[in-house]
Amino acid sequence: MNGAVGLDIGTSRIVAAHRPENDIRYDIQLNAFVALPYSKMTQNVLRQENVPHSVAGDQILVHGNESEKFAGLLNTETRRTMTRGFLNPAEPDSLNLIRAIAASVAGDTGKGRKLCFTVPAAPLGAEEDLTYHEATLRQLLGELGFEASSINEGLAVVYGELESTNFTGIGISCGGGLCNVCLAYLSAPMVSFSIPKAGDFIDSSAASVTGERANHIRIQKEQSFFINGHFENKLQQVLSVYYDDMIQSLVNGLRNAFQKARNLPKLSRPIPLVLSGGTAMPNGFRDCFEKILRAGDFPIELSEIRLAADPLTTAAKGALVAAVAEL
């Protein structure tokens, strides 16, 4: 897989997958930034400390993983280049920041290398225009020198996890802005859609109830939260409520979409369902998802419901598989 790159451009993180030798290497950065007042002194210190940043007018924008540290020090929220899975129109510097973060993980000299990047599916029941988002990212990556193509994020999960079933099954990526779903048959996407309740919904909802910053809640959620019905504190209880709400919405969306789909393949055997993404990482997520799904009828017979081997990097791995297939 030498030379090719898989790039998962998510609302919360940007993940690059490379395979220079036998093993796949991943580089991960938060798709976020914090603004500081500009001064030459601050810029020089950040440069000396190798803190990724860019200058925009009278501000210095610290981006990537370092933005989380600065947000904590300044007691403020990180800002996002994307919202609900798509480019954030409220942030005028979003494209420059995505370019900088993508270059830091994928390399800033593409030199004609194949790169496949993830794009979301349209939200269920909405005719979201994906054209601008996909075309803009393709152009941006082309400017870095890559020969860029895109892949549906849910399909990337299938490519990353379901080689053993000839890329037949359901891939679900539970990210920050969206939950992306794809049912694939022999690597071909049959049904794709997204659900707008995901990690950011949980964080902002919990923040409004607890009074804590959404960024702080995301960190707590990713580091120590588990879904088991027992609550050590109020935050655990609040997170459990909104996780349950999110999973209910996801399962209802799956049921409705597959029941209404006109192009479902006639499957001769049960197929696997794989859960991935940062929002699926807490212990107990898979069990909670399966319990809610099994509580009612489901239009497709499933052979298993499992968590991806590394939920945070699955989509990037699948994008790499797609990029290599084009070599």
URVENMO-V952561 format. One line per field, one symbol per residue. psi: psi as a letter, one per 30 degrees, with the letter a starting at -180 (. if undefined). A space follows every 50 residues. Layout:
psi: ???
This chain:
psi: gkelkkjjjleelkkkkliebekkkkkkkkillkklkkkeeeeeeeeegh jkllkjbglkjklaefeeeeeeefhlkllkflkhflkjffjfgeeeeeee eeefefkgiehgkkkklkkllkkkgkikjfeeeeeeeeeeeeffgljkll kkeeeeeeeffhefghhkakkkjjaeeljkkkjkjhfkkekkllkgjaee eeeeeeefefglkeeeeeeeefefkkjgfkkfleeeeeeeefeeeeeeee eeeeeeeeefkfgkkjkfllllkkkalefgfkkfeeeeeeeeefflkkfk kkeljlklejefgeeeeeeeeeeeff.
